[in-house]
Amino acid sequence: MIEILPIGGMNEVGRNMTAIGFDGEYIVVDMGIRLDSIIGFDDVDIGRMSRAELINLQAIPDDTDFRGNKVKAILLSHGHLDHIGAVGKLATSYNAPIYGTPYTIRILKKLLREEHFPTPSQHLIRAVLPKATLRFDNVRVEFIPVTHSILHTVAIAIHHENETVLVASDFKLDEHPLLGPLTDTEGLCRLRKDNNCLIALVGSVRADEPGTTPSEAEVRDMLKKVMEESADSGGLLYISTFSSHMARLKSIVDLSYELGRTPVMVGRSLKNYCSAATELGLVEFPRELEIYGRPNTAKKVMKRIENRRQDYVIICTGHQGEPTSVLTRIADGKLPPRVRKGDHVIFSSSVIPSPINQANRAELEAKLEVQGAEIHRDVHASGHARREDIKKFLKMVAPDVVVPCHGTPEKLHAMATIAAELGYTKNTIHLLKNGTAIHVGG
């Protein structure tokens, strides 16, 4: 009998944490934060906030009732904050080893260095390669590579006797990802063949969107077109995207040089994610590329850009309109250069659908447009599977039980509808709530 206990990530986007129980012992998958719970607070420092404060804000999973259980291991699916951002606050309660792919672990260690409270001991944090297999007594775990908007993402298959739980919260089926491997469809199909009972937790972030998610190669073509047209204006180009998206950032950097412009990156998260990827040899940027983690250290080059704006592309944080981001500070006149008529701002991202994010982005765009900038929105493709991709995934894996996860109520129901169209019934589709367990198989 398998116990599935979602502690976070159900009926919300973010705060992911799921406990998988076998014989009263557990494997925990992910410990993330919910960014929209804290993004509205200026100058918030998560590292200085206590576990209790963050739980009260609904920013991290509330594991109060779960604490005290025997946890064999904590497994991390990838390095996005909504999957690893709460490790420093929660993992110390379990004294369990923490496993993730090398890039995920490198990012985690950078985050933990910024914490101001006790964090897990370094000897408990262990990097394993994609496709690795781990054993914990009578439990075997597979890390199955999948394509996503961050490198080294895995779906996690947890095997116990002839029963398996597959956690595939974030993935896409991209035949041209530009960087990193394709989704390991052979490994996923093997699960269908080898198990008597397979339960799949499947991410629902884009389940309500029709069709398939465009390839990253298509986004590069979109960027090339928009950047070429924008560069002709002679103004400054600002581009903001997800700091962890190495394939996207490499495309932007490469296209900037092709246009004869010098790219400059500014933002702490950009520096953290890029340095981790380059240290591991996962991406190669030109040696002359300047990356500044703190805007104050970049002021000299930003003033130089002010007078040679036709020669530069500024790649910066701020695609969600975050109040303390580099792009917002530029729009507010707190950082050079000044936005002028003829400048172009390219958002190579979507707005995460929450009222705070939408309001912040709308306010930022209004400021930029008043100052004369031309806005280019949604030059982007998601890292999450859409409706037809999910249908293909479910056919490939053919689980006995489908558990929609990582999504708002509407998105979880959209996932359930897809499963129902494939013949799953109310007995084989489980819509769960945080803190409520189900038992399957046995």
N, C-alpha and C positions, 0 to 999 in steps of 0.2 A: 504493500500500500504506500503510495506516494502522497505527501502533503505539499500543497502549493499554498504558500502564505505571502501574498503581496503586502509589503510594509509601506511602499510608496510607488507612485507611477501609474496608479489606476484612477481613471476619471480626471486626469491632469497630464500635462506635458512637463516632464521633469521629475525630480525627487525619486528617481528609480531605485528600488531595493526590493528584492524578492528572496524569500527563504524557501529552499527545497528540502523537505524532510524525508528521511528514510530511517525507520526504526528509532525515532525519537532524537536523531542527530541531524544536523543541518549543513547544507552548503548555501552560502549567501552569494547572490549575484548582484553586484553593483551597490554603490552607496552614493547617490547623487544629490544635488541641490536643485531647487526650483528657482530659477533666476528671476522670474517676474515677481516673486515675493519680496525681493530685496532691491530690485533695480530702481525703484522709486525713491530710495533713500540716498541723498547726496553723500559722497565720501564714505560710504559704508565700507567697513573693513571686516570681512567675514572671519579672517584669522583671529581677530580680537574678540569676537562674539562667542559666548558660551554655547554649549549644546542646548541648554534649556532655552536660551534666548532665541536661537534659530528654530527650534521646534515650535515655540510659541508663535513665531512669524510664519509658520508652515513653510519654512525654507528648506528644511531637511526632513527625512523620514522620522516619524515618531516611533522609535523602537522600544519604548518604555516597557510594554507588555511582553516583548520578545526577549529582552535581556535576561540572562541567566540560563538560557538554553545552550546546549553543547553545539558549537559551530566548528566543523572540521576545517573549513577554508572559506575565504572571501575571494571571489573571482570577479575580475573587472573586464567588461566586454570591450571598452575603448576609452579614449582619453577625454571625452567631452565632460564638462562640469556637471551636467545633469546625470552623469553616471559615476563620477569619481569625486565630486566636490565635497561630499560629506564624510569621506574616509577618515580625515583627521579628527572629526568630532565623534564618530561612532565606533570605529574599529577597535579602539583601545578597550572597549568593554568585553571583547570576545577573546583576546589573546590567541587569535588564529592567524595562520599564514595568509598573506595576500598575494594573489597571482594575477599577472596581466602580461600582455605583450610588451616588448622592450620600449616601444614609443609610449604606450600607456603608462608604464612604470616610470619612465623618465619625466613625463609631465607630472605624475603624482608626486614625485620627490621634489620637484620645483615648487609645487603647491604647499607641500608640508613644510618646506623651509620658511615659508611666509607665515606659518601658524604661530600663535603666541601661547598655545596651550599644549599639554603633553600630546604627542602623536605616536603612532605605532613605531616600535623599535625597528631599526633598519634591517635587522636579521630576519624579520618576519615578511619583508617585502621582496618578492622574487619575480624576476622577469623570465618568461618562457616564450619561445618562438611560436608564431602561428603554425597550426597543424600539430602542436604539442599534445601529448597525452599525459595526464596526471593520474595518480592513484592515491586514494585515501581509504585504507582498509578495504571494505567491500564496495567502494564507489570508484568508478572510473570516469574521467572527464576528458572531453576532446575540445580543443580550440579550433573551430572551423573558420577559415578566412572568409570574410564577406567584404564587398565593396561598400564604402560609405563616404562621407565627406571628411573623414579623418583617417589617416593611415593606421594600419595594424588593428583594424576592427575585426572582432570575431563573433560568430554565434557560438554559444556554449552548450554542448551536449553532455548531460549528466546521466550516467548509466548506473543502474542498480539491478543486478540479476538480469531479468529480461524486460525490464521497464526503463524507459528513458524520458527525461525532460529536456527539451530543446528550448533555449532562450535565445530568440532572434529578434531583439527589440529594435535594432537600427540596421538597415541594410538597403541596398538597391541592386538591381540586376543590370549592370553597366558593362557593355561589351567593349567600350573604349574609355576607360577611366583615366587615361593619360599617366597616372602615377599609381604604383602598387598593383597587386594581383587582381584578377577577376574573382568574383564569388566562386567558392569551391563547390560547384554543383555536384561533382562526383561524391564528395564527402557527405553532402546533404542527402543525395539519393541513397547512399549506403545505409543511412539511418532507417530508411523505409524497409530495406531488405532484412536488416539484422535484428529487429525488435518485435516482440509480441505486443507491446503496448508503448505507444509513443505519444507524449503530450507536448504540444508546441505552443509556447508563448510567442506571439507574433506582433511586432510593432504596428501601431495603427495611425501614426502621425499623418500620413497622406492617404489613408484608406478611403476617404470620401472624395478623392479627386479621380476623375476618369482617365483612362488611357494608361500610358507607361511614362515613367520618369525619363526625361531626356538625358542623353549621355553627357559626360563632362567634355568630350570632344566637341559637341554641339555648342556648349557654353563658350569654349575658346573661340569658335567662329563668330558667335554673337559679340563677344568682347572685342575681337579684331575690328569688326564693322563699326561699333560704337566708338571705340577709341580712335580709329582713323578719322571718322567724321568730326569728332570733338577736337582732335589735334589741329584740324584745319582752321579753327577759329583763332588760333594764336594765344588762347588763354591757358590758364593753369588747369590741369586735370587732377581731380581728387577721386580716388577710388576706395571704397570700403567694402570689405567682405569678411567672412568668418575667419578669425585669426588662426584657426586650426586647419584650414583647408589648403594644404600644401599644393595640391594640383592646381587649384584656382590661383593661388599666389604666384606660382611659377609661371603660369600663363600670362598673368598681368606683368610680371617683371620682364619676361621674354618679349612680349608685345611692345612694351615701353621702349626697350632698346631697338627693336625693329623700326619704331617710329622716329628714332633719333632723339629720344627723350631719356633723361636720367631718372630712374625710379628711386624714391626714398621712402623707407618704411618708418612709421612712428607709432608707438604704442607698446605698453608693457606686455600685453598678451601676445601681440605679434612677435615680439622678441623671444618670449618664452617658448612658444610653439615652434618657431623657425629654428631657434638654436638647438632645441631637442632633436628636430628632424635632421639637421645638418650634422650634429654630433654623431648620430647613428648611421650616417651615410644614406638616409632614405630620400634625400633631395639634394640637388646641387644648384646653388645660386652662384651667380658671378661673384668673384672675389671683391670687386669694387662696389658691390651693393652695400649701401649704408642702411643699417637698422638701428633705431634708437628706442630703447625701452622707456625712457623717461623724457617727456616733451621738453623739459627744461634743458636737458643736455643737447637737444636738437635745435635750440633757438638760433644758434649761429647759422646753421645751414638753412633754417626756415627763413631767416632774413635775407640770405643770399637768393633764395628762390623768389622772394618778393620782387626782385628787380630783373629776374630772368625767367619769368613764369612760363614762357613759351618753350622752355628747355626741360621742364620737369613733369613728373607724375608723382603726386603724394599718395602713398598707400597708407591708410590710417584706420584706427578703430572708430566706431560710431555708426555702424550700419543699422543698429536698432534705435538710434537717437539717444543713447545712454547719456545722462546729464554730465558725467565726468569724462566722456570720451574725447579723443583728440579732435575729431571733426566738430563736435559740439562746442568745444573751447575755441576753435578757430571761428566758427559762426558767431560766437559771443564776443569776439575781439580780444580774448584772453591769450591767444597765441598768434604769432604771425604765421603765414601771410594773411593779409586782408582779402576777403572774397570780393571779386570785381565782376562787372559785366564782361561776358566773354569766357568766363570760367565755366567748367563743366564738372558736375558731381555725378559719378556713376556708382549706384548701389548694386553691387554684384551679390545680392542676397535677397531673401524674402523677409517680410516682417513677421516675427514670431507672433501668432495670433492671441495676444492678450491685450486688454484695454490699456495697460500702462505702456507697453511697447508701442502700440499703435498711436497713442497720444504723444509719446516722446518723439517718434519718427515724424509725425505730422508737424510738430512744433519746430523740429530741426529743419525740415524741408521749407517751411514758411520763412524762417530766418534766412536761409540760403537764397531763396528766390527773391526776397526783398532786396538783397544785396546784389542781385543781377545774375546769379548762377543759373545755368540750365541743368535740370535734373533728369537723370536717366534711371528708371526704376526696373527692378526685377531682371537684370542681366544675369540670369541665375538658373540653375536646376538643382532641385533638392537632392539630399543624400538619402532620402527615404523612398521606399517603394510606393507607387500608386496602385490603383485598383487592379489593373491587368497584371502588373508585376506580382502583386500579392496572390492573385489567382494562380499564376504560373508557379509561384513558390509553394503554395499549398498542394498543387498537383504533384510537384516534384517530391516533396517530403512525405505527403500522404499520411499525416498524423491521425491517430485514432480520436484524439481530443484536441480541440482548438481553444486557446485562451487568448483573446485579444488583450493587448497590453500597451502601455505607454501611449496614452491618448485621452482626450476629453471624452465625455459620455457620447457625444455625437460620432466621434471617430471610432470608438470601441463598437458602437452599434453598426457602423458602416462595415467594419471588419466582420462582425457577426453575420451581416447580410451576405457578404461575399462567401463566407463558409456555407451558409444555408443554400446558396445557389449551387454549390458543389455537392450537395447532398447531406451535409451535416445537419443534425437535429438538435432540439433543445437539450437532449441528453449528452450530446457530444460537443456543444458550444457552451463555454462557461464565461459569463460576464461577472467579474469579481470586483470587490471593493477592498480598499486598503484596510488591513487588519482582520479580514475575514478569510479563513482558510477553507480549502476543499481537499477531499481525499479521493484519489483516483487509482484504479487498478487494484492489484493485490489479490 
